[in-house]
């Protein structure tokens, strides 16, 4: 069993994983003995490699004499052998200077975070904006589009803006819409969307609403505007950097990579898995997810504010990813974005 590896086997597995990350080439026993001071003969290393292959931690690509780690081997390396270093103060300072959020809208901030993550990691940066249902109400505005049609503009405490077109009573005047907006902004400010929905539902059930037509219309309009979950916003940066990786050199591999990065549904499903967990999450190939991620790894983390604006950011790259470099970058960036959200909504 993989969890029963002795120290020698662990050392050789670690050496193979790290050499493969650096070179993208199968690693042979002679290369291990040349690059690492294990005081073992190539024959002894070959025997250990054969055992690791039998356990499913290594495999032999094509007819090569060398081995490469499997997704299971990478998972063992990360769970047991990888030592994630802390960023130095100099590196943290450099990261802080990389993110310039001042005066930017939330959507622009999300794009900037993805761009910097991609640039620093040399892989593809992903950012999923805070979910609509997790946001806190700041303001709602109604704009007439045509007779019986309104554009609803919702703004959250964190600066997230959502637009929706709804049907409305065609007899409502601009003055009515202004009064309705003022009433809702006064009554709902500071509530989470879940709390807003509950409040609207309860008040619509109360008999006294029947005697105040404007209030009834206000509640009905806001229910129509806020009842449905708004589609997640996801930002992808640096997709072309993945094409520079040798794993995606063939036309077939390129096509599959592009399809993966263009599949918004797949990316949202992946990032959604981080929403209920704390800290950095690592998904390797198809080892710990039923989503087809064969050939890729995702390193992700949540960012949030005390008022519940929860989003997810991360880096997707080949399974042969430099985890020791990317993990602390993702972790610290999530902390930076969380602190930025706190400042923005105070």
C-alpha positions as CSV (number, residue, x, y, z in Angstrom):
1,X,0.0,0.0,0.0
2,X,1.1,3.6,-0.7
3,X,0.8,4.6,2.9
4,X,3.3,1.9,3.9
5,X,6.2,3.3,1.8
6,X,9.5,3.1,3.6
7,X,11.9,6.0,3.7
8,X,13.9,4.8,0.7
9,X,10.8,4.4,-1.4
10,X,9.5,7.9,-0.3
11,X,12.9,9.5,-1.2
12,X,12.9,7.9,-4.7
13,X,9.3,8.8,-5.4
14,X,10.0,12.4,-4.3
15,X,13.0,12.6,-6.5
16,X,11.1,11.2,-9.5
17,X,8.2,13.7,-9.0
18,X,10.5,16.7,-8.7
19,X,12.7,15.7,-11.6
20,X,9.6,15.2,-13.8
21,X,8.2,18.5,-12.8
22,X,11.5,20.2,-13.8
23,X,12.0,18.3,-17.1
24,X,8.7,16.9,-18.3
25,X,10.7,13.8,-19.3
26,X,10.5,10.2,-17.9
27,X,13.0,9.7,-15.1
28,X,15.3,6.7,-15.3
29,X,17.3,5.0,-12.5
30,X,20.6,6.2,-13.7
31,X,19.4,9.8,-13.7
32,X,18.2,9.3,-10.1
33,X,21.6,8.1,-9.0
34,X,23.4,10.9,-10.8
35,X,21.3,13.7,-9.5
36,X,20.6,12.6,-6.0
37,X,23.0,11.3,-3.2
38,X,21.1,8.2,-2.2
39,X,24.2,5.9,-2.2
40,X,22.2,3.4,-4.2
41,X,23.1,1.5,-7.4
42,X,20.9,1.9,-10.5
43,X,19.8,-1.7,-10.0
44,X,18.5,-1.0,-6.4
45,X,16.7,2.2,-7.7
46,X,15.1,0.1,-10.5
47,X,13.8,-2.4,-8.0
48,X,12.2,0.4,-5.9
49,X,10.7,2.0,-9.1
50,X,9.2,-1.4,-10.1
51,X,7.6,-1.6,-6.6
52,X,6.2,2.0,-6.9
53,X,4.8,1.1,-10.4
54,X,3.1,-2.0,-9.0
55,X,1.5,0.3,-6.4
56,X,0.1,2.6,-9.1
57,X,2.3,5.5,-8.1
58,X,4.5,5.4,-11.3
59,X,3.9,4.3,-14.8
60,X,6.1,3.7,-17.9
61,X,5.1,5.9,-20.9
62,X,5.5,4.2,-24.3
63,X,8.5,2.0,-24.4
64,X,10.7,4.3,-22.3
65,X,12.9,2.9,-19.6
66,X,12.1,5.9,-17.4
67,X,9.0,6.4,-15.2
68,X,6.6,9.3,-14.6
69,X,4.4,9.8,-11.6
70,X,0.7,8.9,-12.0
71,X,-2.1,11.1,-10.6
72,X,-2.0,8.8,-7.6
73,X,1.7,9.3,-7.2
74,X,1.3,13.1,-7.4
75,X,-1.4,12.9,-4.7
76,X,0.8,10.9,-2.4
77,X,3.7,13.4,-3.0
78,X,1.4,16.3,-2.1
79,X,-0.2,14.6,0.9
80,X,2.9,13.2,2.4
81,X,6.2,14.5,1.0
82,X,5.7,18.1,-0.3
83,X,6.9,20.8,2.0
84,X,5.1,24.0,1.2
85,X,7.3,26.9,2.1
86,X,6.2,30.3,3.5
87,X,6.6,33.3,1.2
88,X,9.3,35.6,2.4
89,X,8.4,39.2,3.4
90,X,10.1,40.4,0.1
91,X,7.9,38.0,-1.9
92,X,4.8,39.1,-0.1
93,X,5.7,42.7,-0.7
94,X,6.2,42.0,-4.4
95,X,2.8,40.3,-4.6
96,X,1.1,43.2,-2.9
97,X,2.6,45.6,-5.4
98,X,1.4,43.3,-8.2
99,X,-2.2,43.8,-7.3
100,X,-3.4,47.4,-7.8
101,X,-7.1,47.5,-6.8
102,X,-7.5,51.2,-6.0
103,X,-10.5,52.7,-7.8
104,X,-11.4,49.5,-9.7
105,X,-14.8,47.8,-10.0
106,X,-15.2,44.3,-8.6
107,X,-15.3,42.8,-12.1
108,X,-12.1,44.5,-13.0
109,X,-10.4,43.4,-9.8
110,X,-11.4,39.8,-10.6
111,X,-9.8,40.1,-14.0
112,X,-6.7,41.6,-12.6
113,X,-6.3,38.8,-10.0
114,X,-6.6,36.2,-12.7
115,X,-4.0,38.0,-14.8
116,X,-1.5,38.3,-12.0
117,X,-2.0,34.7,-10.9
118,X,-1.4,33.5,-14.4
119,X,1.7,35.7,-14.8
120,X,3.3,34.6,-11.6
121,X,2.5,30.9,-11.9
122,X,3.0,30.6,-15.7
123,X,-0.2,28.6,-15.9
124,X,-3.9,29.7,-16.3
125,X,-5.5,31.9,-13.6
126,X,-9.1,31.4,-12.7
127,X,-11.3,33.6,-10.6
128,X,-15.0,33.1,-9.8
129,X,-16.7,36.3,-8.5
130,X,-18.7,36.1,-5.3
131,X,-21.9,34.2,-5.7
132,X,-25.0,36.4,-5.9
133,X,-26.7,34.5,-3.0
134,X,-23.7,35.2,-0.7
135,X,-23.7,39.0,-1.3
136,X,-25.1,41.7,1.0
137,X,-27.7,44.2,-0.3
138,X,-26.6,47.8,-0.8
139,X,-28.8,49.3,-3.5
140,X,-31.4,48.5,-6.1
141,X,-32.5,50.7,-9.0
142,X,-35.3,50.3,-11.6
143,X,-34.8,51.7,-15.1
144,X,-37.7,51.7,-17.6
145,X,-36.8,50.0,-20.9
146,X,-40.3,49.9,-22.6
147,X,-43.9,49.7,-21.6
148,X,-44.1,46.9,-19.0
149,X,-40.3,46.1,-19.0
150,X,-37.8,47.2,-16.4
151,X,-34.0,46.9,-16.1
152,X,-33.2,46.1,-12.4
153,X,-29.7,47.1,-11.3
154,X,-28.6,45.4,-8.1
155,X,-25.4,46.5,-6.3
156,X,-23.9,44.5,-3.4
157,X,-21.8,45.8,-0.5
158,X,-18.7,44.4,-2.1
159,X,-19.4,46.3,-5.4
160,X,-20.8,43.3,-7.4
161,X,-23.3,44.6,-10.0
162,X,-26.0,42.4,-11.4
163,X,-28.5,43.4,-14.1
164,X,-31.8,41.7,-14.8
165,X,-34.8,42.5,-17.1
166,X,-38.3,41.9,-15.5
167,X,-41.9,42.4,-16.4
168,X,-43.8,45.1,-14.5
169,X,-47.1,46.9,-14.3
170,X,-47.1,49.2,-17.3
171,X,-48.9,51.9,-15.4
172,X,-46.0,52.5,-13.0
173,X,-44.6,55.9,-13.5
174,X,-41.0,57.0,-13.1
175,X,-42.0,58.7,-9.8
176,X,-43.4,55.4,-8.6
177,X,-40.2,53.6,-9.5
178,X,-38.1,56.2,-7.7
179,X,-40.3,55.8,-4.5
180,X,-40.1,52.0,-4.8
181,X,-36.3,52.1,-5.1
182,X,-36.0,54.4,-2.1
183,X,-38.3,52.2,0.0
184,X,-36.3,49.0,-0.8
185,X,-32.9,50.6,-0.3
186,X,-34.0,51.8,3.1
187,X,-35.6,48.5,4.2
188,X,-33.2,46.0,2.8
189,X,-29.8,47.7,3.2
190,X,-27.2,45.5,5.0
191,X,-29.2,42.3,4.6
192,X,-27.8,39.2,2.9
193,X,-29.7,38.0,-0.2
194,X,-31.0,35.1,1.8
195,X,-32.3,37.5,4.4
196,X,-33.8,39.7,1.8
197,X,-35.7,36.9,0.1
198,X,-37.0,35.7,3.5
199,X,-38.1,39.2,4.4
200,X,-39.9,39.8,1.1
201,X,-41.6,36.5,1.2
202,X,-42.9,37.1,4.8
203,X,-44.1,40.6,4.1
204,X,-46.0,39.6,1.0
205,X,-48.0,37.1,3.1
206,X,-49.1,39.8,5.6
207,X,-52.6,41.1,5.2
208,X,-51.7,44.8,5.8
209,X,-49.8,44.8,2.5
210,X,-53.1,44.8,0.7
211,X,-53.8,48.4,2.0
212,X,-50.5,49.8,0.6
213,X,-50.4,49.3,-3.1
214,X,-47.0,51.0,-3.6
215,X,-45.4,48.8,-1.0
216,X,-47.0,45.7,-2.5
217,X,-45.6,46.7,-5.9
218,X,-42.2,47.3,-4.4
219,X,-42.1,43.9,-2.8
220,X,-43.4,42.2,-6.0
221,X,-40.8,43.9,-8.1
222,X,-37.9,43.1,-5.8
223,X,-39.1,39.4,-5.5
224,X,-39.0,39.2,-9.3
225,X,-35.6,40.8,-9.4
226,X,-34.0,38.7,-6.7
227,X,-35.8,35.3,-6.8
228,X,-33.5,33.6,-9.3
229,X,-29.8,32.8,-8.8
230,X,-27.7,34.8,-11.2
231,X,-25.2,32.9,-13.3
232,X,-21.7,32.8,-11.9
233,X,-19.2,35.1,-13.3
234,X,-15.8,33.4,-14.0
235,X,-12.7,35.0,-15.4
236,X,-10.0,33.1,-17.2
237,X,-6.5,34.5,-17.8
238,X,-3.4,33.2,-19.5
239,X,-4.9,30.3,-21.4
240,X,-2.2,30.6,-24.0
241,X,0.5,29.8,-21.4
242,X,-0.8,26.3,-21.1
243,X,-0.2,25.7,-24.8
244,X,3.5,26.2,-24.1
245,X,3.6,23.2,-21.8
246,X,4.9,20.0,-23.5
247,X,1.8,18.0,-22.3
248,X,-0.3,20.0,-24.7
249,X,2.0,20.0,-27.8
250,X,-0.1,17.8,-30.1
251,X,-3.1,19.2,-32.0
252,X,-5.4,16.8,-30.2
253,X,-4.1,17.8,-26.8
254,X,-4.4,21.5,-27.7
255,X,-8.0,21.0,-28.8
256,X,-8.9,19.2,-25.6
257,X,-7.2,21.9,-23.5
258,X,-9.1,24.7,-25.3
259,X,-12.4,22.9,-24.9
260,X,-11.7,22.5,-21.1
261,X,-10.9,26.2,-20.6
262,X,-13.9,27.3,-22.7
263,X,-16.2,25.1,-20.7
264,X,-17.6,27.5,-18.2
265,X,-19.8,24.9,-16.6
266,X,-16.8,22.6,-15.9
267,X,-14.7,25.4,-14.4
268,X,-17.5,26.6,-12.2
269,X,-18.1,23.0,-11.0
270,X,-14.4,22.7,-10.1
271,X,-14.2,26.1,-8.3
272,X,-17.5,25.3,-6.5
273,X,-15.8,22.4,-4.7
274,X,-13.7,24.9,-2.8
275,X,-16.7,26.9,-1.6
276,X,-17.4,24.7,1.4
277,X,-13.8,24.2,2.5
278,X,-11.2,26.3,4.2
279,X,-7.7,26.9,2.9
280,X,-6.0,25.8,-0.3
281,X,-7.7,22.9,-2.1
282,X,-5.8,20.8,-4.6
283,X,-7.5,18.6,-7.3
284,X,-5.2,16.3,-9.3
285,X,-6.3,14.7,-12.5
286,X,-9.4,12.6,-11.7
287,X,-8.0,11.3,-8.4
288,X,-10.4,13.2,-6.0
289,X,-13.1,14.4,-8.3
290,X,-15.7,12.8,-10.5
291,X,-15.2,15.6,-13.0
292,X,-13.0,14.6,-15.9
293,X,-9.8,16.5,-15.1
294,X,-7.4,14.0,-16.5
295,X,-4.1,15.6,-17.3
296,X,-4.7,18.8,-15.3
297,X,-4.4,20.0,-11.7
298,X,-6.3,22.8,-10.0
299,X,-5.0,24.7,-6.9
300,X,-7.7,27.0,-5.5
301,X,-8.7,28.9,-2.4
302,X,-11.7,31.0,-1.3
303,X,-11.7,34.7,-0.6
304,X,-14.4,36.3,1.4
305,X,-15.4,39.2,3.7
306,X,-17.1,39.2,7.0
307,X,-20.3,40.1,5.3
308,X,-20.3,36.9,3.3
309,X,-19.0,37.9,-0.2
310,X,-17.5,34.5,-1.1
311,X,-15.6,33.9,-4.3
312,X,-12.9,31.5,-5.4
313,X,-9.6,31.9,-7.2
314,X,-7.0,29.4,-8.4
315,X,-4.5,28.2,-11.0
316,X,-5.1,25.3,-13.4
317,X,-2.1,23.7,-15.0
318,X,-0.7,20.3,-16.0
319,X,-0.5,17.6,-13.4
320,X,3.2,18.2,-13.7
321,X,2.8,21.6,-11.9
322,X,5.3,23.2,-9.6
323,X,3.1,22.9,-6.5
324,X,5.7,24.3,-4.1
325,X,5.7,27.5,-6.0
326,X,1.9,27.8,-6.9
327,X,0.3,26.8,-3.5
328,X,1.7,29.8,-1.5
329,X,0.9,32.2,-4.3
330,X,-2.7,31.1,-4.4
331,X,-3.0,31.1,-0.6
332,X,-1.5,34.6,-0.1
333,X,-3.5,36.1,-3.0
334,X,-6.8,34.8,-1.5
335,X,-5.8,36.5,1.8
336,X,-5.0,39.8,-0.1
337,X,-8.4,39.8,-1.9
338,X,-10.2,39.0,1.3
339,X,-8.6,42.0,3.0
340,X,-9.4,44.2,0.0
341,X,-13.1,43.2,0.2
342,X,-13.1,44.1,3.9
343,X,-11.7,47.6,3.2
344,X,-14.1,48.1,0.3
345,X,-17.3,47.4,2.3
346,X,-16.4,49.0,5.7
